[in-house]
Amino acid sequence: MIHELRIYHCLPNRLPALLNRFNTVTLKLWDKYGIRQAGFWTTLVGPSNHALYYLVEWESLAEREDKWNRFAVDPDWVAARTASEADGPILERVENMFLQPTAFSAVK
């Protein structure tokens, strides 16, 4: 099992639009493709309150490539992303990394 950590750095005042897009569209489409989220976080105290952090759970990198690529070209996703950015771009940049548990991790 691997986890993908994704950090979406939003432009100022655009985090609410991103959260709304996840809540109303993205997660439903993830269900369609079997993409499993392990949690979402925003910053309560820290250097930036313009970011969304989340983990996606994958059995393998091959599973990630297959499911993520199919999701990325889904016409409903493309339309929803375009509509959510009608007032301007939401993201400044995206970071992602693939994490594997250590031998002593409670999560395997």
N, C-alpha and C positions, 0 to 999 in steps of 0.2 A: 504494500500500500504506500502510495506517495501522496503528498499534499502539494497543491500549487497555491502559493501565496501571491495574491494580486493586490496591488495598491494603486488606486485611481486617485491621482492628484487633480482636483477640480480647479477650474478657474474661479476667482472670487464670486461668491454668492450663487454658485451653480450646483453645490452639493445637494440641495433639496430636489432639483430636477433629476439628478442621478439616482437618488434614493427612490423617487417616485417611479422612475423607469424600471428599476429592479422590482419594486413592489407590485407594479401593475402589469408588467410585460415580461421582463427577462426571466424571472423564476418560473413562470408558466411554460415558457419555451424550453428552459432547461429540463423541466419534467418530461417534455415531449422527447428529448434526446437522452434522457437518463443521466443527466449531469447532476452530481450530488454535491451540494454545498455543506461545508462543515461549520460555517458561522460567518457573520458579518460584524464589523466593528467600525465605529467612528471614534475620534479622539475626544475624551472628556477633559483631560489635562495633558498638555504637551505643546510641542512647537507649532503645530498646524491643525486647524479645525476644518480644513478644506479637503480632507482625504477620506476615502473609504477603503478599509482593509477587509479582505475576505479570503477564506480558504475553500478550495475545491478538492474533493477527494477522488483519487483515481487508483484503479488497480495497476495501471502501467502507463508508460508514455504512449504506447500504441493506442490504448483506449482513449487517452486525452486527445491525440491527434485526430482520430476518427470522429469522436463526438463533437469536439470543439469546431472542427472544420465544417461539419454539416450544419451546426448551429449558426456559424458565422455567415453563411450564405442563405439562410432561411429567409424567404421573402417577407414573412411577418416581422422578423427581427430587423431586417434592413429598413422596412417602412417605419417601424416604431422608433428606431434610432434616429432616422431622418426627421421624423415628426418631433421628437424630444429636443432636437437641436434647431428647431425653427427660430428660436430666439437667440441663437448663437451657439458656438461650441460649448460643451460641458467640460471636457477634459483638457488639462494642460499636458499631462503625460501619464503613461501607465508603466508600472514596474511589475515584473513577475519573476518568480523563482520557484524551483521545484525542490521540495524538502523531503528528506527521508528521516525516519525516526532513528534515534540512537538505540543502542542495546538496552539502555536503562530507562527508555521513555515509557510512560504509561500508555501512550498511543502507539500501536504497532502498525 
